[in-house]
């Protein structure tokens, strides 16, 4: 549901910053009120929606997550040759494709080397 909301916001408000971190905090509850479920906090870093990067779909996102690449920053700081070699075990990709993913992640995370 959150991914759907993020995509709708980006369609409706293209000027909305993509690289702003989304941190969900616990909402203080009164006595007897139940929480709606687990909420990510600043300590527990949530995974980013890597499908926002051109060329990464849901299956590729899951393959990247299985290799430990869960956030834009993880992907932005990856070494292209190393990531391509690690991806060979789950999905063959070209070096140019991996470089485009890394560039997209750098833009999304706001970091440039």
GIPEWO-V107747 format. One record per residue. N is the residue number from 1. RES is the residue in three letters. SS is DSSP state (H for helix, E for strand, C for the rest). Layout:
BEGIN
N | RES | SS
N | RES | SS
END
This chain:
BEGIN
1 | UNK | C
2 | UNK | H
3 | UNK | H
4 | UNK | H
5 | UNK | H
6 | UNK | H
7 | UNK | H
8 | UNK | H
9 | UNK | H
10 | UNK | H
11 | UNK | H
12 | UNK | H
13 | UNK | C
14 | UNK | C
15 | UNK | C
16 | UNK | C
17 | UNK | C
18 | UNK | C
19 | UNK | C
20 | UNK | C
21 | UNK | C
22 | UNK | C
23 | UNK | C
24 | UNK | C
25 | UNK | C
26 | UNK | C
27 | UNK | C
28 | UNK | C
29 | UNK | C
30 | UNK | C
31 | UNK | C
32 | UNK | C
33 | UNK | C
34 | UNK | C
35 | UNK | C
36 | UNK | C
37 | UNK | C
38 | UNK | C
39 | UNK | C
40 | UNK | C
41 | UNK | C
42 | UNK | C
43 | UNK | C
44 | UNK | C
45 | UNK | C
46 | UNK | C
47 | UNK | C
48 | UNK | C
49 | UNK | C
50 | UNK | H
51 | UNK | H
52 | UNK | H
53 | UNK | C
54 | UNK | C
55 | UNK | C
56 | UNK | C
57 | UNK | C
58 | UNK | H
59 | UNK | H
60 | UNK | H
61 | UNK | H
62 | UNK | H
63 | UNK | H
64 | UNK | H
65 | UNK | H
66 | UNK | H
67 | UNK | C
68 | UNK | C
69 | UNK | C
70 | UNK | C
71 | UNK | C
72 | UNK | H
73 | UNK | H
74 | UNK | H
75 | UNK | H
76 | UNK | H
77 | UNK | C
78 | UNK | C
79 | UNK | C
80 | UNK | H
81 | UNK | H
82 | UNK | H
83 | UNK | H
84 | UNK | H
85 | UNK | H
86 | UNK | H
87 | UNK | H
88 | UNK | C
89 | UNK | C
90 | UNK | C
91 | UNK | C
92 | UNK | C
93 | UNK | C
94 | UNK | C
95 | UNK | H
96 | UNK | H
97 | UNK | H
98 | UNK | H
99 | UNK | H
100 | UNK | H
101 | UNK | H
102 | UNK | H
103 | UNK | H
104 | UNK | H
105 | UNK | H
106 | UNK | H
107 | UNK | H
108 | UNK | H
109 | UNK | H
110 | UNK | C
111 | UNK | C
112 | UNK | C
113 | UNK | C
END
